[in-house]
Amino acid sequence: MAFSENWNIIIASAAIFFIALILGYLFQPALYSYFNPLVEDLSDKVRSGVIKLTFQDIFLNNIMIVLRMFILGVFFFISPLILAFNGFFAGYFISSAPNLTYALVLIIPHAIFEFPSCILGCASGLVLFKFVYNLIKTFKREKERKFFGRIANAYSENFNILLQAFILLSVSSVLMIVAGIVEVYITVPVGMQIMSILS
């Protein structure tokens, strides 16, 4: 039900991500001044050991993005902006890699799980916004009740929407756990081995 009743929101979130990814790929030169400092900073932190390519570090970094999209979903437009930024960055990374094979080998294995996780994270935030919007709408409609009665009734009537938001968040989190495991134990070691063979 969480998926079927919010299918349009999930599709819209997917469209935002993949359009941003394509634009990030196509307009890589124009985005260079914005994203290259981020890439260099990230690379420096990995080389210096500030950021370690461990499951814990990768998962915590990625799950924070998902949680931000969920929590800031109450402001409606923030979640799609975060999702679009990540799409732009992914497209930029693919385009700026030494070659397309290199980029795909180091992205595809975990992206199969990470990209849907981000899309569902954004969708969960938008469904949370839908809950808040309907909560306020129901509260305003029930004028004959007392204040706390109106709140309780509004919450009760729209609880199912809130539950759907948390279900989408839960699925997003599970996918991100799988993505972190794949990135650490498959993408990095296997990807590096493949690239050493191809180079």
Backbone hydrogen bonds, N-H to C=O, Kabsch-Sander energy under -0.5 kcal/mol:
donor,donor_aa,acceptor,acceptor_aa,energy
5,E,1,M,-2.6
7,W,4,S,-0.9
10,I,6,N,-2.2
11,I,7,W,-2.7
12,A,8,N,-2.3
13,S,9,I,-2.2
14,A,10,I,-2.4
15,A,11,I,-2.5
16,I,12,A,-2.3
17,F,13,S,-2.2
18,F,14,A,-2.7
19,I,15,A,-2.4
20,A,16,I,-2.0
21,L,17,F,-2.4
22,I,18,F,-2.3
23,L,19,I,-2.5
24,G,20,A,-2.7
25,Y,21,L,-1.9
26,L,22,I,-2.7
27,F,23,L,-2.8
28,Q,25,Y,-0.9
31,L,27,F,-1.6
32,Y,28,Q,-0.8
32,Y,29,P,-0.6
34,Y,31,L,-1.1
35,F,31,L,-2.8
36,N,32,Y,-2.4
39,V,35,F,-2.4
40,E,36,N,-2.9
41,D,37,P,-2.3
42,L,38,L,-2.3
43,S,39,V,-2.6
44,D,40,E,-2.6
45,K,41,D,-2.1
46,V,42,L,-2.0
47,R,43,S,-2.6
48,S,44,D,-2.4
49,G,45,K,-0.7
50,V,45,K,-1.2
51,I,45,K,-2.1
52,K,50,V,-0.5
54,T,52,K,-2.1
58,I,54,T,-2.5
59,F,55,F,-3.1
60,L,56,Q,-2.5
61,N,57,D,-2.1
62,N,58,I,-2.3
63,I,59,F,-3.3
64,M,60,L,-1.5
65,I,61,N,-1.0
66,V,62,N,-1.7
67,L,63,I,-2.6
68,R,64,M,-2.2
69,M,65,I,-2.1
70,F,66,V,-1.9
71,I,67,L,-3.0
72,L,68,R,-2.8
73,G,70,F,-0.9
74,V,71,I,-1.2
75,F,72,L,-1.8
76,F,73,G,-2.3
77,F,75,F,-2.7
81,L,77,F,-1.5
82,I,78,I,-2.4
83,L,79,S,-2.5
84,A,80,P,-2.8
85,F,81,L,-2.4
86,N,82,I,-2.0
87,G,83,L,-2.0
88,F,84,A,-3.0
89,F,85,F,-2.5
90,A,86,N,-2.2
91,G,87,G,-2.4
92,Y,88,F,-2.7
93,F,89,F,-2.6
94,I,90,A,-2.2
95,S,91,G,-2.2
96,S,92,Y,-2.3
97,A,93,F,-0.8
97,A,94,I,-0.6
103,A,99,N,-1.8
104,L,100,L,-2.7
105,V,101,T,-2.6
106,L,102,Y,-1.6
107,I,104,L,-1.0
108,I,104,L,-2.6
111,A,107,I,-2.5
112,I,108,I,-1.7
113,F,110,H,-1.2
114,E,110,H,-2.9
115,F,111,A,-2.1
117,S,113,F,-1.7
118,C,114,E,-2.4
119,I,115,F,-2.3
120,L,116,P,-2.8
121,G,117,S,-2.1
122,C,118,C,-2.2
123,A,119,I,-2.3
124,S,120,L,-2.7
125,G,121,G,-1.5
126,L,122,C,-2.1
127,V,123,A,-2.4
128,L,124,S,-2.0
129,F,125,G,-1.9
130,K,126,L,-2.0
131,F,127,V,-2.2
132,V,128,L,-2.3
133,Y,129,F,-2.9
134,N,130,K,-2.6
135,L,131,F,-2.4
136,I,132,V,-2.3
137,K,133,Y,-2.2
138,T,134,N,-2.8
139,F,135,L,-2.3
140,K,136,I,-2.3
141,R,137,K,-1.4
142,E,138,T,-1.8
143,K,141,R,-1.9
145,R,142,E,-0.8
150,R,146,K,-2.6
151,I,147,F,-2.0
152,A,148,F,-2.5
153,N,149,G,-2.4
154,A,150,R,-2.5
155,Y,151,I,-2.6
156,S,152,A,-2.4
157,E,153,N,-2.6
158,N,154,A,-1.5
159,F,155,Y,-0.7
159,F,156,S,-0.7
161,I,158,N,-0.8
162,L,158,N,-1.4
163,L,159,F,-2.6
164,Q,160,N,-2.0
165,A,161,I,-1.9
166,F,162,L,-1.9
167,I,163,L,-2.0
168,L,164,Q,-2.4
169,L,165,A,-2.0
170,S,166,F,-2.4
171,V,167,I,-2.4
172,S,168,L,-2.4
173,S,169,L,-2.3
174,V,170,S,-2.3
175,L,171,V,-2.4
176,M,172,S,-1.8
177,I,173,S,-2.0
178,V,174,V,-2.2
179,A,175,L,-2.5
180,G,176,M,-2.3
181,I,177,I,-2.1
182,V,178,V,-2.6
183,E,179,A,-2.7
184,V,180,G,-2.1
185,Y,181,I,-2.6
186,I,182,V,-2.2
187,T,182,V,-2.6
188,V,183,E,-2.2
190,V,186,I,-1.8
191,G,186,I,-0.8
191,G,187,T,-1.7
192,M,188,V,-2.1
193,Q,189,P,-1.8
194,I,190,V,-2.7
195,M,191,G,-2.4
196,S,192,M,-2.0
197,I,193,Q,-1.6
198,L,194,I,-2.4
199,S,195,M,-2.0
